[in-house]
Amino acid sequence: MRSVAKIIAFLSLIIMESAFGRSIPKFASAHSVLLDGGIEEGVIFSRSQNPSVLVAEINEQLMYSIGQLNGLGGGVPDMAKTKITLGNILLPESGVYRVTYRAAMKIAWPIEKPFPKSYELVLPKQGSEYFLERFFKQYGSDERGGKKCLAAEVHNVELGNFWYYYRPLQRTCGLRLFPASVTKVSVSLSYGSENTKGKSPEYDKVWEDGKVVATLLFGMADAEENSPFDAGIMAFQQTVQEAFANYGEPTWSNVANLTADFLPSNDNAVLHMKFALSQGQLDLVLVLVEDIKEVYPGSEIEKLYNERTAYSDFVSYSGHSGLGANIRKLAQMGSFVPEQYQIFLINGCDTFAYVDEALARAHERMNPGQGRYKYFDILTNAMPSFFHMNARSNMAVISALVGKVKTYQEILAGFDRNQRAVVTGEEDNNWPAPF
């Protein structure tokens, strides 16, 4: 190798670092544990020596760790809290730069699976769109064939989502044996200091106005089909049925002659119910959305959501993640007010990997000097969450808020184990001590 005229050594260039230097929020789960992952000798090849381009390409490379870790049956990195530091940039005779880097990662790991001291990631050698397109054609385009390097459940795979279905450790893949297109990166693993136990929602804060206010958004599984048997519609209906079963008939509803078998539609997408409880009231709104990305500014759905988030104790979105696009759209919506403590459930596939600090920052702006998570806890999934799980997870949170007893681990134990739900931001919760 010959050195570039000036080797760039250890540029402190950080991408997507949580809170831009603030401490990482804590973590609790019934089915996962948080690990610190450290890459000391990461390698990527690039035709650029521009630091911002290199960091973007490393990020693209590390996205493939989502698919590989998902293949373990419960692992996923939190990409929003990944910190990258560039190292040396060297130019081989071939004209492609060899770039080293370090990375600090937060990884949700299946709690029942002992973690090794180090784990080997098999990642694309380059992160440019040109290279990744060729990489996809060679290793990811056989969805209707052998699925050699693809997850068994793959559907509609393309370049933009190949990293999600990427399974390089399958015996049929061969990437480990023929590494011309990949680089192997060792990640050191250790138990994260952010893991907590015994924390609960701030029940007294939730009940200070004598009621639980919940706003639940349900995305459709396939809006184009517009079927009454859509899995998102079924999840909505099942939640209504469970609310009736748990709390009886509502004392008020926006739907006349409401029954537990209410079936939402595009023309009847909002259901508002109020239930009388021994200690107060449950104020519950369910909203059906075809595609959350299509909820345009000024629409009736957005107006309702913005109005409700101002005073809701529990807000959830259950539907497709859109590989992060739907989650980013949700984070742009909502109205927030000072001193309103809230729990958000972002109930899509692998949302632990996609959720950034936007909602936390919104709460911090309303409560300056209190920290991002004093008035905000967020539940996400470290693995895919299927539509048939949505009613169960929403009702697990609502039942806990009504009962005022369970810890977060106990609440999350009520979720389907396969989705590996976690909570972050709960570390400063004081219940049963005063808020």
Secondary structure, DSSP 4 states (H G I P E B T S, - for coil): -EE-SS---------S-GGGGSPPP-EEESSEEEEEEEEEEEEEEES---HHHHHHHHHHHHHHHHHHHHTTTS-EE-GGG-EEEEEEEEE-TTS-EEEEEEEEEEEEEETTSPPPSEEEEEEESB-SHHHHHHHHHHHT--TTTT-TTB-TT--S--GGGHHHHB-TTSTTT-TTT-GGGEEEEEEEEEE-TTB--S----HHHHTTTSEEEEEEEEE-S-TTT--TT-HHHHHHHHHHHHHHHHH-S-SEESSTT--TT---BTTB-EEEEEEEETTEEEEEEEEEES-GGG--TT-HHHHHHHHHHTT-SEEEEES--GGGHHHHHHHT-----TT--EEEEEESTTHHHH--SHHHHHHHHHSTTS-TTTTEEEEEESS---GGGHHHHHHHHHHHHHHT---HHHHHTTS-GGG-EEEES-TT--TTS--
